[in-house]
């Protein structure tokens, strides 16, 4: 057996980076969350050549301060967290941002040919264009001035160029990777009320008869700056789908008070959103689609135990084994859940999750029993046209 030796810093960086961002959806998610954390109300995602040539995210957020710009792609450099304990603090010191590890941009730089930023803050007359290499370091000689509105444009060029096997996999399975990507984008589009989100495919059109090439943009997803989840869902899945949904709301204050022995002056915790209306009539079949979106404090996550609890409640009204469509946001104290489990933060651990599942199932059964009996099938519309 060869002797034990330390792995080179460059190899370690590539190994770790490949774990943080594993596919196209992961790359887009990290850039989108940065835009949302900047306070953007308008975010546009451009997928050049389906995302294989370049992923570009344009926002109208606060922009990046001049002093912070050289650190954009440095490992574990972030403005969103100063100490570990903040992840689980309630009240004034709690972390409200999507990101907190400071790994994403560093990883994207490691995995791609280059990462480019254009940014401008409110106090600047003109913005800057910055280029970062695979080592996460700024290339000062390539920094230029650029005229642009307030906000940031982030570009990741040739994702996975540093990992040939991953790059080939992206190219070969681009269709399935885009299915996962758009399912993820649907979750953010529905959950992030008050944000106008647009996703476009950008293709290169070859010029004819000596004319230069041009680009053609096709909108694949678009939401308005809606303030209600029913409106964002209508933009994403269509009015016919929303017609089969009903508003749902339940408080968790009493449950949390019992579990914690008090709320220390905090309240307003609960589960709110939309759930499918129940089927009616003897032997009636639900047309509800198995589209379920969950978020915790506004962060889209997967909650398998909630899915099972909802399915158990639904079987009281539909015995054909189908699952209801839902879009639910769970508001909890930071000290009662943990998203620091996986690099993509899609997994979540809840303290006393079994109890929350029980009260959700009980409340849903009562809610569907008290329905007016009307049922409309959840029919998904193609909203990209």
Secondary structure, DSSP 8 states (H G I E B T S, - for coil): --------HHHHHHHHHHHH--SHHHHHHHHHHHHHHTT-SEEEEEEEGGGTSEEEEEE-S----GGGGGGTTSTT--SS-SSGGGGG--GGG---SS--SS-HHHHHHHHSSEEEEEEE-TT-SSEEEEEE-TTS-B-GGG-EEE---SEEEEEEESTTTT-HHHHHHHHHTHHHHHHHHHHHHHHHHHH-TT-EEEEEEEEEE--STT---EEEEEEEEE----SSHHHHHHHHH-HHHHTTEEEEEEE-HHHHHHHHT--TT----EEEEEEE----STT--------EEEEETTEEE--HHHHHHHHHHHTTT-TT-----EEEEEE--GGGEE-TTSTT----EETTHHHHHHHHHHHHHHHHHTS-S---------TT-
